Amino acid sequence: MKVTVCEINARQLDAEWQRLRAHIAAAAPDLLLLPEMCFAPWFCAAPTRDEALWAAAARAHERWLARLPELGVEFIVGTAPRAVAGKRLNCAYLWNQGKQGEALRWIHDKTYLPNDEGYWEANWYERAPVAFQPAQAGALRLGVMICTELWFMQHARAYGKAGIHLLLNPRSTPRGTNAKWLAGGRCAAVIAGAYCLSSNHAGAEGALELGGCGWVCEPDGAVLATTRAEQPFITVEIEPAKAERAKRSYPRYVDDSPL
């Protein structure tokens, strides 16, 4: 099967969308991973929550989610700002264009929130309860770790034990940290025994330069592909059976149950 990762400049969304459609038409992936809350500029760069801006970002995501069928991909994963039971959350979705029609499922809410320069997320929305449950996409088993959650590797281990094929990391991270984030993605792939995919914001948001650099890593940590400004969309072939075999090899098989 084929998967696509990307980097997207939310300040140029209409043009980016058309380029992404063209890439998908040519590459024909089975699954697309979009960056974290990518259908609005990165509003968390501001330290103080603006209710009108939050509402505008939520509405923008609703509009763009309704356009996902235009891409012609069977499975699409990303995140969106949402109000759930009176709480503001950053929620991961799994969209499916199946034989029975279109379906949008909310599969994970962001738990670990940074709160510092450029990333005032805890000021903008609330922390969700700890709940990292796999989601099913056809024959594929998925785990989602949204941006900062990647660094809480115990969940990558638990996802691996649950048999995931893909560990998905939609993010919004700055350019100067690209090497660190890719290292984290490689480690998470090894820990989970799964392919690790990441897509990121690109461009500038005030003084913040967002980093791009989406990636696909194999279950043993090898980097299959990364995006860059000249090639913002990358599609690669993966083998889900490789992730299944990885679960039986080092270090995944090691018993870590309490003595």
C-alpha positions in Angstrom: 0.0 0.0 0.0 1.0 3.6 -0.4 1.0 6.5 2.2 1.5 10.2 1.7 3.0 12.7 4.2 3.2 16.4 3.6 4.1 19.9 4.7 1.5 22.6 4.3 1.6 26.4 4.6 -1.8 27.3 6.1 -1.4 30.9 4.9 -1.5 29.7 1.3 -4.1 27.0 1.7 -6.0 27.3 -1.6 -2.8 26.9 -3.6 -1.5 24.1 -1.4 -4.7 22.3 -1.7 -4.5 22.3 -5.5 -0.9 21.1 -5.5 -1.8 18.3 -3.0 -4.7 17.2 -5.3 -2.4 17.0 -8.2 0.2 15.0 -6.3 -2.5 12.6 -5.1 -4.0 12.2 -8.5 -0.5 11.1 -9.8 0.7 9.1 -6.8 -2.7 7.4 -5.8 -2.0 6.8 -2.1 -4.2 4.7 0.1 -3.7 7.0 3.2 -2.8 10.6 3.6 -1.6 12.2 6.9 -2.2 16.0 7.2 -0.5 18.3 9.7 -1.9 19.2 13.1 -4.8 21.7 12.8 -3.6 22.6 9.3 -6.8 24.3 8.0 -6.1 27.5 9.8 -2.9 29.5 10.5 -1.1 28.4 13.7 -3.1 30.5 16.2 -1.3 29.0 19.2 1.6 31.3 18.5 -0.3 34.0 20.4 0.1 33.7 24.2 -3.5 34.8 24.9 -6.6 33.0 23.8 -8.9 34.9 21.4 -12.4 33.4 21.4 -13.2 34.9 18.0 -10.0 33.5 16.5 -10.6 30.0 18.1 -14.2 30.0 16.7 -12.9 31.1 13.2 -10.3 28.3 13.2 -12.9 25.7 14.2 -15.3 26.9 11.4 -12.4 26.8 8.9 -11.7 23.2 9.8 -15.3 22.2 9.4 -15.4 23.8 5.9 -12.2 22.0 4.8 -13.2 18.7 6.4 -16.2 18.8 4.1 -13.9 19.1 1.2 -11.8 15.9 1.9 -13.7 13.9 -0.7 -12.0 16.2 -3.4 -8.7 14.5 -2.6 -9.8 11.0 -3.7 -7.9 9.2 -0.9 -9.5 6.2 0.9 -8.1 7.2 4.4 -7.2 10.7 5.7 -5.9 11.5 9.2 -5.4 14.9 10.7 -6.5 17.0 13.7 -9.0 19.9 14.2 -9.9 22.3 17.0 -13.3 21.3 18.4 -15.7 22.0 21.3 -16.7 18.7 23.0 -19.0 18.7 26.0 -18.1 22.4 26.7 -14.3 21.8 26.4 -12.0 23.1 23.7 -9.9 20.2 22.4 -7.4 19.3 19.7 -9.0 16.2 18.2 -7.6 13.7 15.7 -9.9 12.4 13.0 -9.9 9.5 10.6 -11.8 10.1 7.4 -12.8 7.2 5.2 -14.1 7.1 1.6 -15.4 3.6 1.6 -17.8 1.5 -0.4 -20.6 2.4 2.0 -19.9 6.1 1.6 -18.0 8.7 3.5 -17.4 8.6 7.3 -15.5 10.9 9.7 -14.5 9.4 13.1 -12.9 11.2 15.9 -10.2 8.8 17.2 -8.0 10.7 19.7 -7.8 13.9 21.7 -4.5 15.6 22.5 -3.3 15.0 26.0 0.1 16.6 26.4 0.2 20.3 25.8 3.2 22.6 25.6 2.9 26.2 26.8 5.9 28.4 25.8 7.0 30.7 23.1 5.1 30.1 19.8 3.2 27.1 21.4 0.8 28.5 24.0 -1.5 25.5 23.6 -2.5 25.1 27.2 -3.7 28.7 27.1 -5.9 28.0 24.0 -7.5 24.6 24.7 -7.8 21.9 27.3 -5.9 18.8 28.1 -7.8 15.6 27.2 -7.7 12.5 29.5 -5.0 10.0 28.8 -6.4 7.6 26.2 -4.3 6.2 23.4 -6.5 3.6 21.7 -5.7 2.1 18.3 -8.1 2.9 15.4 -8.9 0.6 12.5 -8.6 1.8 8.9 -9.6 -1.2 6.7 -6.9 -3.9 7.4 -4.6 -1.3 9.0 -4.3 -0.6 12.7 -3.3 3.0 13.5 -2.1 4.8 16.5 -2.0 8.6 16.8 0.4 10.7 18.8 -0.3 14.4 18.2 2.9 16.5 18.0 4.3 16.8 21.6 2.7 13.4 22.5 5.5 11.8 20.4 7.9 12.4 23.3 5.8 10.3 25.7 7.2 7.0 24.4 5.4 4.8 26.8 2.4 5.2 24.5 4.4 4.1 21.4 5.3 0.9 23.3 1.6 0.4 24.3 0.5 1.0 20.7 3.0 -1.6 19.5 1.7 -4.2 21.9 -1.8 -3.4 20.5 -0.5 -4.4 17.1 -0.5 -1.1 15.1 1.0 -0.9 11.6 1.2 2.9 11.5 2.1 5.4 14.2 0.9 8.8 13.0 2.3 12.1 14.3 0.6 15.2 12.9 2.5 18.2 14.1 3.3 21.9 14.1 7.0 22.3 15.0 9.7 25.0 14.3 12.4 24.7 11.6 15.3 24.7 14.0 14.1 21.5 15.7 13.6 19.3 12.6 16.6 17.0 13.4 15.4 16.4 16.9 11.8 15.6 15.8 13.0 13.2 13.1 15.2 11.5 15.7 12.1 11.1 17.9 10.1 9.7 15.0 12.8 7.1 14.3 12.9 6.1 18.0 9.1 5.9 18.2 9.1 3.6 15.1 11.6 1.2 16.7 9.7 1.2 20.1 6.3 0.5 18.5 7.6 -1.8 15.7 5.5 0.3 13.3 6.0 2.7 10.5 6.1 6.2 11.9 4.6 9.0 9.7 4.6 12.7 10.3 3.3 15.8 8.5 4.0 19.3 9.6 3.1 23.0 9.1 5.4 25.1 6.9 5.9 28.8 6.4 6.0 31.7 8.9 3.6 32.7 11.6 4.8 36.0 12.9 8.3 35.5 14.2 7.8 31.7 14.3 9.2 29.8 11.3 7.4 26.5 11.0 9.6 23.6 9.9 8.0 21.4 7.3 9.9 18.1 7.1 7.3 15.4 7.0 8.7 11.9 7.2 8.1 8.2 6.8 10.2 5.9 9.0 10.4 2.1 8.8 9.7 -0.1 11.9 13.4 -0.4 12.5 13.9 3.4 12.3 15.3 3.8 8.8 14.1 7.0 7.1 12.3 6.2 3.9 11.5 9.7 2.9 11.3 13.3 4.1 9.5 16.3 2.6 11.1 19.7 1.9 10.0 23.0 0.4 10.9 21.8 -3.1 9.0 18.6 -2.6 6.2 19.2 0.0 4.3 16.0 -0.7 5.9 12.5 -0.5 4.3 9.2 -1.3 6.0 5.9 -0.5 5.2 2.2 -0.6 5.0 0.4 2.7 4.6 -3.2 3.8 2.2 -3.7 6.7 3.5 -7.2 7.1 6.9 -5.7 8.0 5.3 -4.0 11.0 3.7 -7.3 12.0 7.1 -9.1 11.8 8.8 -6.3 13.8 6.6 -7.0 16.8 8.4 -10.4 17.2 11.9 -8.9 17.0 14.2 -7.0 19.3 13.5 -4.8 21.3 9.7 -5.2 21.0 9.6 -8.8 22.2 11.4 -8.1 25.5 9.2 -8.7 28.5 8.6 -5.5 30.4 5.9 -6.7 32.7 6.3 -5.9 36.5 8.3 -8.5 38.4 
